[in-house]
Amino acid sequence: MKLTLRVWRQQNADAPGAMASYEVDGISKDMSFLEMLDTLNEDLILRGED
């Protein structure tokens, strides 16, 4: 399954934040919300975005 996630991103508590959209592929209907976020984080790390 392919989903588009809108996530609040902010460098630290004092920095301004904004919503960011990410497309995540390979999501299973059996995954929990936290597992889905783990998949997104792994993708971001591999792309050097986080």
DSSP file (Angstrom, degrees, kcal/mol; ACC not computed):
  #  RESIDUE AA STRUCTURE BP1 BP2  ACC     N-H-->O    O-->H-N    N-H-->O    O-->H-N    TCO  KAPPA ALPHA  PHI   PSI    X-CA   Y-CA   Z-CA
    1    1 A M              0   0    0      0, 0.0    26,-2.4     0, 0.0    25,-0.6   0.000 360.0 360.0 360.0 144.4    0.0    0.0    0.0
    2    2 A K  E     +A   25   0A   0     23,-0.2     2,-0.3    24,-0.2    23,-0.2  -0.964 360.0 179.0-116.0 125.6    1.2    3.5   -0.8
    3    3 A L  E     -A   24   0A   0     21,-2.7    21,-3.4    -2,-0.5     2,-0.6  -0.905  26.4-137.2-125.4 152.6    0.2    6.3    1.6
    4    4 A T  E     -A   23   0A   0     -2,-0.3     2,-0.4    19,-0.2    19,-0.2  -0.959  25.5-163.4-107.0 119.7    0.9   10.1    1.8
    5    5 A L  E     -A   22   0A   0     17,-3.3    17,-2.6    -2,-0.6     2,-0.6  -0.859  11.2-152.7-105.3 135.9    1.7   11.1    5.4
    6    6 A R  E     -A   21   0A   0     -2,-0.4     2,-0.4    15,-0.2    15,-0.2  -0.948  24.5-178.8-107.3 118.7    1.5   14.7    6.6
    7    7 A V  E     -A   20   0A   0     13,-2.9    13,-2.6    -2,-0.6     2,-0.5  -0.934  30.6-120.6-124.6 137.5    3.9   15.1    9.5
    8    8 A W  E     -A   19   0A   0     -2,-0.4     2,-0.4    11,-0.2    11,-0.2  -0.670  34.5-166.3 -75.3 124.3    4.8   18.1   11.7
    9    9 A R  E     +A   18   0A   0      9,-2.9     9,-2.0    -2,-0.5     2,-0.3  -0.939  16.6 159.8-118.5 138.0    8.5   18.8   11.4
   10   10 A Q        -     0   0    0     -2,-0.4     7,-0.2     7,-0.2     3,-0.1  -0.943  36.5-141.7-157.9 130.6   10.5   21.0   13.7
   11   11 A Q  S    S-     0   0    0      5,-0.5     2,-0.3    -2,-0.3    -1,-0.1   0.906  81.3 -27.4 -63.1 -44.0   14.3   21.2   14.4
   12   12 A N  S >  S-     0   0    0      4,-0.1     3,-0.8     3,-0.0    -1,-0.1  -0.919  76.5 -78.6-159.5-179.1   13.9   21.9   18.1
   13   13 A A  T 3  S+     0   0    0     -2,-0.3     4,-0.1     1,-0.2    -2,-0.0   0.765 127.0  45.6 -64.0 -26.0   11.4   23.4   20.6
   14   14 A D  T 3  S+     0   0    0      2,-0.1    -1,-0.2    -4,-0.0    -3,-0.0   0.623  96.4  88.7 -92.7 -14.3   12.5   27.0   19.8
   15   15 A A  S <  S-     0   0    0     -3,-0.8     2,-0.1     1,-0.1    -3,-0.0  -0.529  84.4-107.1 -85.1 149.4   12.5   26.6   16.0
   16   16 A P        -     0   0    0      0, 0.0    -5,-0.5     0, 0.0     2,-0.2  -0.442  39.3-151.6 -69.3 150.6    9.4   27.3   13.9
   17   17 A G        -     0   0    0     -7,-0.2     2,-0.3    -2,-0.1    -7,-0.2  -0.679  14.0-172.7-119.1 174.0    7.8   24.2   12.4
   18   18 A A  E     -A    9   0A   0     -9,-2.0    -9,-2.9    -2,-0.2     2,-0.3  -0.981  32.4 -95.5-159.8 159.3    5.7   23.2    9.4
   19   19 A M  E     -A    8   0A   0     -2,-0.3     2,-0.4   -11,-0.2   -11,-0.2  -0.622  37.8-165.5 -79.4 140.0    3.8   20.3    8.0
   20   20 A A  E     -A    7   0A   0    -13,-2.6   -13,-2.9    -2,-0.3     2,-0.4  -0.980  11.1-139.1-127.0 141.3    5.7   18.1    5.5
   21   21 A S  E     -A    6   0A   0     -2,-0.4     2,-0.4   -15,-0.2   -15,-0.2  -0.839  20.8-178.7-101.8 136.2    4.2   15.5    3.1
   22   22 A Y  E     -A    5   0A   0    -17,-2.6   -17,-3.3    -2,-0.4     2,-0.5  -1.000  21.3-141.0-134.7 133.2    5.9   12.2    2.6
   23   23 A E  E     -A    4   0A   0     -2,-0.4     2,-0.5   -19,-0.2   -19,-0.2  -0.832  21.2-167.3 -90.4 127.9    4.9    9.3    0.3
   24   24 A V  E     -A    3   0A   0    -21,-3.4   -21,-2.7    -2,-0.5     3,-0.3  -0.974   1.7-167.6-121.1 123.9    5.5    6.0    1.9
   25   25 A D  E     +A    2   0A   0     -2,-0.5   -23,-0.2   -23,-0.2    -2,-0.0  -0.760  63.7  41.8-107.2 154.0    5.4    2.8   -0.1
   26   26 A G        +     0   0    0    -25,-0.6     2,-0.4    -2,-0.3    -1,-0.2   0.714  69.2 155.4  86.8  21.6    5.3   -0.8    1.2
   27   27 A I        -     0   0    0    -26,-2.4     2,-0.3    -3,-0.3    -1,-0.3  -0.700  32.2-145.2 -84.1 130.3    2.8   -0.2    4.1
   28   28 A S    >   -     0   0    0     -2,-0.4     3,-1.6     1,-0.1     8,-0.0  -0.690  17.0-128.4 -92.9 147.0    1.0   -3.3    5.1
   29   29 A K  T 3  S+     0   0    0     -2,-0.3    -1,-0.1     1,-0.3    -2,-0.0   0.694 111.0  58.7 -65.2 -16.6   -2.6   -3.2    6.3
   30   30 A D  T 3  S+     0   0    0      2,-0.0    -1,-0.3     0, 0.0     2,-0.1   0.489  83.4 108.1 -90.8  -4.2   -1.5   -5.2    9.3
   31   31 A M    <   -     0   0    0     -3,-1.6     2,-0.1     1,-0.1    -4,-0.0  -0.439  67.1-127.6 -74.2 145.7    1.1   -2.5   10.4
   32   32 A S     >  -     0   0    0     -2,-0.1     4,-2.0     1,-0.1     5,-0.1  -0.397  30.4-103.3 -79.3 168.5    0.5   -0.4   13.5
   33   33 A F  H  > S+     0   0    0      1,-0.2     4,-2.1     2,-0.2     5,-0.2   0.904 123.7  51.0 -59.5 -42.2    0.8    3.4   13.3
   34   34 A L  H  > S+     0   0    0      1,-0.2     4,-2.2     2,-0.2    -1,-0.2   0.872 107.6  52.1 -66.4 -36.7    4.2    3.2   14.9
   35   35 A E  H  > S+     0   0    0      2,-0.2     4,-2.0     1,-0.2    -1,-0.2   0.882 108.2  52.3 -64.8 -37.1    5.4    0.6   12.5
   36   36 A M  H  X S+     0   0    0     -4,-2.0     4,-2.0     2,-0.2    -2,-0.2   0.912 109.6  48.3 -64.4 -42.2    4.3    2.9    9.6
   37   37 A L  H  X S+     0   0    0     -4,-2.1     4,-2.7     2,-0.2    -2,-0.2   0.869 108.2  55.1 -65.8 -36.2    6.3    5.8   11.1
   38   38 A D  H  X S+     0   0    0     -4,-2.2     4,-2.5     2,-0.2    -1,-0.2   0.904 106.8  51.1 -60.7 -41.2    9.3    3.5   11.5
   39   39 A T  H  X S+     0   0    0     -4,-2.0     4,-2.1     2,-0.2    -2,-0.2   0.918 110.6  48.4 -62.3 -43.8    9.1    2.7    7.8
   40   40 A L  H  X S+     0   0    0     -4,-2.0     4,-2.5     2,-0.2    -2,-0.2   0.935 111.2  50.3 -60.9 -46.6    9.0    6.5    7.0
   41   41 A N  H  X S+     0   0    0     -4,-2.7     4,-2.4     1,-0.2    -2,-0.2   0.899 109.3  51.0 -60.4 -41.7   12.0    7.1    9.3
   42   42 A E  H  X S+     0   0    0     -4,-2.5     4,-2.3     1,-0.2    -1,-0.2   0.917 110.8  49.1 -61.7 -42.9   14.0    4.4    7.6
   43   43 A D  H  X S+     0   0    0     -4,-2.1     4,-1.7     1,-0.2    -2,-0.2   0.916 111.1  49.6 -62.1 -43.3   13.2    5.8    4.2
   44   44 A L  H  X>S+     0   0    0     -4,-2.5     5,-2.8     1,-0.2     6,-0.7   0.898 110.8  49.5 -63.9 -40.9   14.2    9.3    5.4
   45   45 A I  H ><5S+     0   0    0     -4,-2.4     3,-1.0     1,-0.2    -1,-0.2   0.918 109.7  51.1 -64.3 -43.9   17.5    8.1    6.8
   46   46 A L  H 3<5S+     0   0    0     -4,-2.3    -1,-0.2     1,-0.3    -2,-0.2   0.833 112.7  46.5 -63.3 -31.6   18.3    6.2    3.6
   47   47 A R  H 3<5S-     0   0    0     -4,-1.7    -1,-0.3    -5,-0.2    -2,-0.2   0.509 113.4-119.9 -87.0  -5.3   17.7    9.4    1.6
   48   48 A G  T <<5S+     0   0    0     -3,-1.0    -3,-0.2    -4,-0.5    -2,-0.1   0.755  78.5 122.4  74.0  24.7   19.8   11.5    4.0
   49   49 A E      <       0   0    0     -5,-2.8    -4,-0.2    -6,-0.2    -5,-0.1   0.516 360.0 360.0 -96.5  -6.9   16.8   13.7    4.9
   50   50 A D              0   0    0     -6,-0.7    -5,-0.2    -9,-0.1    -1,-0.1   0.392 360.0 360.0-130.9 360.0   16.8   13.1    8.6
